[in-house]
Amino acid sequence: MKTTLYVNRDLLNEAMRLAGLKEITETVNLALAEFVRRKRLEKLAASLGSVDLALDDRTLEEIRRDE
């Protein structure tokens, strides 16, 4: 799909450099894919909730020593 975008040229250049890419389309597609991946992970993490392990300091220290 062809779309006209106005993007921050400095951010685009940095993204291209960091990704090792030369094409704008590749860079934008990679950035969009990464954004979607992170949002999906955030949603998954939020749906899992949290676990209360109820560990005291002594138990934590024993676990650390065993590693």
Secondary structure, DSSP 8 states (H G I E B T S, - for coil): --------HHHHHHHHHHHT---HHHHHHHHHHHHHHHHHHHHHHHHH--------HHHHHHHHHH-
